[in-house]
Amino acid sequence: MLAGVGMVEPVHGTYLGARTDDAALTAAHYLCESGGDVTSDDGWTTALAVYNRSVSYANDVADLAGSYAERPQAS
């Protein structure tokens, strides 16, 4: 869905790793625009459902986001 605006695109069975930062920023912008207030659980869930309605996908994303948030920050 977001391939035209910067998401990581499949190319011959591989992914364009150099665009990872752009893809993350694009996905974040899309989710924020789609879900409204993504600082709330309801807004975050709405945004993810616009992107992918799968409950298991939403759970996976929530788990990954939680793991990422708990990582130590580089200094």
C-alpha positions as MATLAB code, in Angstrom:
seq = 'MLAGVGMVEPVHGTYLGARTDDAALTAAHYLCESGGDVTSDDGWTTALAVYNRSVSYANDVADLAGSYAERPQAS';
ca = [
       0.000    0.000    0.000;
       2.767    2.447    0.856;
       5.255    1.300   -1.781;
       4.679    4.385   -3.895;
       5.585    6.726   -1.067;
       8.739    5.186    0.295;
       8.040    1.852    1.962;
      10.602   -0.910    1.590;
       9.942   -2.453   -1.799;
      10.583   -6.042   -2.895;
      13.102   -6.237   -5.741;
      13.878   -9.665   -7.167;
      13.078  -11.334   -3.832;
      15.151   -8.905   -1.743;
      14.433   -5.647    0.009;
      16.018   -2.252   -0.421;
      17.719   -1.960    2.951;
      19.010    1.538    2.217;
      15.452    2.838    2.399;
      14.689    1.457    5.852;
      14.768    4.857    7.577;
      12.562    6.383    4.887;
      10.177    3.452    5.144;
       9.894    3.759    8.918;
       9.278    7.500    8.729;
       6.719    7.079    5.956;
       4.881    4.346    7.859;
       4.862    6.461   11.035;
       3.476    9.462    9.155;
       0.815    7.328    7.474;
      -0.267    5.730   10.755;
      -0.421    9.091   12.538;
      -2.519   10.598    9.748;
      -4.826    7.563    9.606;
      -5.402    6.999   13.305;
      -5.724   10.472   14.674;
      -4.310   10.597   18.191;
      -1.914    7.652   18.144;
      -0.883    8.414   21.727;
      -4.100    6.685   22.789;
      -4.726    2.949   22.534;
      -7.847    3.531   20.427;
      -6.067    5.859   17.983;
      -3.143    3.475   17.650;
      -5.465    0.527   17.022;
      -7.457    2.532   14.460;
      -4.283    3.495   12.612;
      -3.048   -0.087   12.455;
      -6.455   -1.314   11.287;
      -6.365    1.147    8.388;
      -3.007   -0.305    7.352;
      -3.765   -3.983    8.113;
      -6.952   -5.286    9.765;
      -5.368   -8.467   11.099;
      -5.529   -8.688   14.903;
      -2.426  -10.899   14.962;
      -0.580   -8.251   12.904;
      -1.603   -5.555   15.407;
      -0.389   -7.749   18.275;
       2.931   -8.368   16.518;
       3.417   -4.648   15.872;
       2.549   -3.818   19.486;
       5.062   -6.392   20.747;
       7.788   -5.078   18.446;
       7.052   -1.465   19.372;
       7.253   -2.348   23.066;
      10.561   -4.153   22.557;
      11.948   -1.235   20.586;
      10.853    1.285   23.207;
      12.626   -0.698   25.941;
      15.982   -0.810   24.112;
      18.749    1.321   25.567;
      19.322    4.561   23.700;
      22.625    4.998   21.894;
      24.658    7.913   23.165;
];
